[in-house]
Amino acid sequence: MAPSPRKPVTAADASTRLSDPWRVIGNSVRAGYDTGSMARGVRFLHRIAQEAEIADHHPDIDLRYGTIHLTLSTHSAHRITEADVGLANLIAQIARELELEPLSTPEARFDVAIDALDIDKIRPFWSAVLGYKQLDGDARDLEAADLVDPAGRLPAIWFQQMDSERSERNRIHLDFWIPHDEVEGRLSAALDAGGTLVTDEFAPSWWVLADAEGNEVCLCTWQERDDKGYVGA
């Protein structure tokens, strides 16, 4: 018997079953292709739309001149499911038929993390100023976010609880999600460019890096994270 399309899939399982160039990024799977022209991109998009309607499951699509970027996640479950893996592999097959090449730089995602002593007090401000919606309960835990762009285009915001004031570090940092097999090269490039490794205590889930002035960024992957959700960096 075939598994239910909405059955959750762990990041590790999805990673082994996805066709190239699809990669697990947080609680979604992503891929990008070089179409070479808007016309070829529209043709590709049309084929994807046909299959998505049949599957009753739809990717987020960013079509630009010469490129197309795709994201799949089951929004009702706030995580990856069988439907995402199945449609991703079908899209990869369509791309091969159209002789489209994957983009040379793998897909990624970044979130903004804000350290706070009183999260409930500052959350409404950030929601109001950005026009973001608040997530609650399981949705917040599984998305690893407190606030999200209603249109799904801008970075998510999450708040990290502080125990006391800290003057020695920034209160806002970026979480940059990349494919797990890209981390080694990205770490090396960042260190060669003058960065420092603040800590690898939480690797391979995330590494904390800083530039020459101490501004921090976390390189994040799906690895060794709680199956119940994606704990932020």
Order of alpha helices (4+ residues) and beta strands (2+ residues): alpha-beta-beta-alpha-beta-beta-alpha-beta-beta-alpha-beta-alpha-beta-beta-beta-alpha-beta-beta-beta
